[in-house]
Amino acid sequence: MKNSTVLVSGASGNLGEQVVREFINLNHKVVGLVRRKKQNSENPDYLILEADLLKEDETAQSVASAISQTGKIEIAVLTAGGFAMGTIASTTISDLEKYYKLNFETAYNVARPLLMHMQKNRKGKIFFIGSGVGLDTQKGSKSVAYTLSKSLLFQLANIINVGMEETGVQAHVIVPGTIDTPQNRQAMPNADFSQWFTPADIAKVIYHHSKLKNSIGNTVIVIKDELMNGYLPFSH
C-alpha cells in the first residue's frame, strides 16, 4: 500500500531529483513537474508532467492533471528557482522582476491550485525552498534580487498558515544553506565544501517534517539546525 502522493516542482534539478528519489524510495507516489520532459518515467510510482511554471494557466492545468491522475496530492515540495549576485547599485528593476518571477511566481503558481485542493481535503503540506538571506535580509546586500524574491516565500507561508489554520493545511519554508552541487562547486572552488549540505541531507529533513502530524508552529526549517540538533545523522 502506497503512502501519500507528493508533487515536486523543479523535479529535474539537483535538489528536486533527490527529493523525488527520497520519497519514491520510502514508498510514496511522486509527480514531478519539469520544464521539458526528456522521456517518460519507467517507474510506475513516478509521473512526470511538463509545466512552464512562469505561466499561471499552464501550471494550473498541470496541477489539475496531477490530481486527476493520482486522486489526491497531500505533500508538495517546490524546489524551482534560481540565484544571482548583485548589489543595489547593480540591480535593476528588470533583475528584480526576473528573480521575483523565478523564485516567487513559480512557487505561487503551483501553490495556489494545490492549496484549493488541499483545503478541500482538509489535509496537506507545502514546502517552499527559502534561503538564509531571505530569512534575514540584512545579510542580502550582495544578492538583492535573490534576497527580496526569497523573502516573499516566508511571508507567503505565514499567510497560508494563518489563513488555513483550521483546514489541516500547513506551509513550511526550508532554509537549506549552501547546497553541495556541481554548479556551486564550480562557482565557488575555494569554499569549504564540508560546511555545505547535500541534496540528500535536505531531502531527508523534508521527508522527516512531511511525516509529522502537526508542525504548524514550525514554519521555518533551517537545515543546519535540524542536522546539528540530531534529527538526522550529520555527516559533515
HUMO-V580973 format. One record per pair of residues at least 4 apart in sequence whose ideal C-beta (glycine too) atoms are under 6 Angstrom apart, sorted by the first residue. I is the first residue (numbers start at 1). GAP is how many residues later the second one is. D is the distance in whole Angstrom. If there is no record, write none. Layout:
i | gap | d
I | GAP | D
I | GAP | D
This chain:
i | gap | d
2 | 27 | 5
3 | 24 | 5
3 | 25 | 5
4 | 24 | 6
4 | 70 | 4
4 | 71 | 5
5 | 24 | 5
5 | 65 | 5
5 | 68 | 5
6 | 17 | 5
6 | 22 | 5
6 | 24 | 5
6 | 69 | 4
7 | 24 | 5
7 | 59 | 6
7 | 66 | 5
7 | 69 | 5
8 | 8 | 5
8 | 11 | 5
8 | 12 | 5
8 | 24 | 5
8 | 69 | 5
9 | 24 | 5
9 | 69 | 5
9 | 71 | 5
9 | 101 | 5
10 | 6 | 4
10 | 69 | 4
10 | 70 | 3
11 | 5 | 4
11 | 9 | 5
11 | 21 | 3
11 | 22 | 6
11 | 23 | 5
12 | 22 | 5
13 | 66 | 6
14 | 167 | 4
14 | 185 | 5
15 | 64 | 5
15 | 184 | 5
16 | 63 | 4
18 | 181 | 4
18 | 182 | 5
18 | 185 | 4
19 | 58 | 5
19 | 184 | 5
20 | 10 | 5
20 | 12 | 6
21 | 4 | 6
22 | 181 | 4
22 | 185 | 5
23 | 5 | 4
23 | 7 | 5
24 | 6 | 5
24 | 21 | 6
24 | 22 | 6
29 | 16 | 5
30 | 16 | 5
31 | 16 | 5
31 | 35 | 4
32 | 16 | 5
33 | 16 | 6
33 | 18 | 5
33 | 29 | 6
37 | 11 | 5
37 | 13 | 5
41 | 5 | 4
41 | 7 | 5
49 | 13 | 5
49 | 16 | 6
51 | 7 | 6
51 | 8 | 5
51 | 11 | 4
52 | 6 | 5
53 | 6 | 5
53 | 27 | 6
53 | 53 | 4
53 | 56 | 6
54 | 47 | 6
56 | 53 | 5
59 | 50 | 4
59 | 51 | 6
60 | 53 | 5
63 | 50 | 4
63 | 51 | 6
67 | 6 | 6
67 | 50 | 6
72 | 49 | 6
74 | 49 | 6
74 | 50 | 5
75 | 50 | 5
75 | 135 | 5
76 | 38 | 5
76 | 50 | 5
77 | 50 | 5
77 | 129 | 6
78 | 29 | 5
78 | 32 | 6
78 | 50 | 5
79 | 50 | 5
80 | 26 | 5
81 | 21 | 6
81 | 22 | 4
82 | 20 | 5
83 | 63 | 5
84 | 62 | 6
85 | 57 | 6
85 | 58 | 5
86 | 4 | 5
86 | 5 | 4
86 | 58 | 5
86 | 59 | 6
87 | 55 | 6
88 | 56 | 6
91 | 4 | 5
91 | 53 | 4
91 | 54 | 5
95 | 50 | 4
96 | 4 | 6
96 | 49 | 5
99 | 4 | 5
99 | 46 | 4
99 | 47 | 6
99 | 50 | 4
100 | 4 | 5
100 | 49 | 5
101 | 4 | 5
103 | 46 | 4
103 | 47 | 6
104 | 4 | 6
104 | 45 | 5
104 | 48 | 5
105 | 4 | 6
107 | 4 | 6
107 | 21 | 6
108 | 4 | 6
111 | 4 | 6
111 | 15 | 6
114 | 4 | 6
115 | 4 | 6
118 | 6 | 3
118 | 51 | 5
119 | 48 | 5
119 | 50 | 6
122 | 45 | 6
122 | 46 | 4
123 | 45 | 5
124 | 45 | 5
125 | 45 | 5
125 | 85 | 6
126 | 45 | 5
127 | 45 | 5
127 | 47 | 6
127 | 79 | 6
128 | 25 | 4
128 | 45 | 5
129 | 45 | 5
130 | 4 | 5
130 | 20 | 5
130 | 23 | 5
130 | 24 | 6
130 | 43 | 4
130 | 45 | 5
131 | 19 | 4
132 | 43 | 6
133 | 6 | 5
133 | 7 | 4
133 | 10 | 6
133 | 14 | 4
134 | 13 | 6
134 | 16 | 3
134 | 17 | 4
135 | 40 | 6
137 | 10 | 6
137 | 14 | 6
140 | 7 | 3
143 | 4 | 5
153 | 20 | 6
154 | 19 | 5
157 | 14 | 4
157 | 16 | 5
157 | 62 | 5
159 | 4 | 6
160 | 4 | 6
160 | 11 | 4
161 | 10 | 6
161 | 55 | 6
161 | 58 | 6
164 | 5 | 4
170 | 46 | 5
172 | 47 | 6
172 | 49 | 5
173 | 47 | 5
174 | 47 | 5
175 | 47 | 4
176 | 26 | 5
176 | 47 | 5
177 | 20 | 5
177 | 46 | 6
177 | 47 | 5
178 | 18 | 5
180 | 16 | 4
180 | 18 | 5
184 | 4 | 6
194 | 42 | 5
197 | 4 | 4
197 | 5 | 6
197 | 26 | 5
202 | 21 | 6
204 | 28 | 5
205 | 18 | 6
205 | 21 | 5
209 | 6 | 6
209 | 12 | 6
224 | 4 | 6
225 | 4 | 6
226 | 5 | 5
227 | 5 | 6
227 | 7 | 4
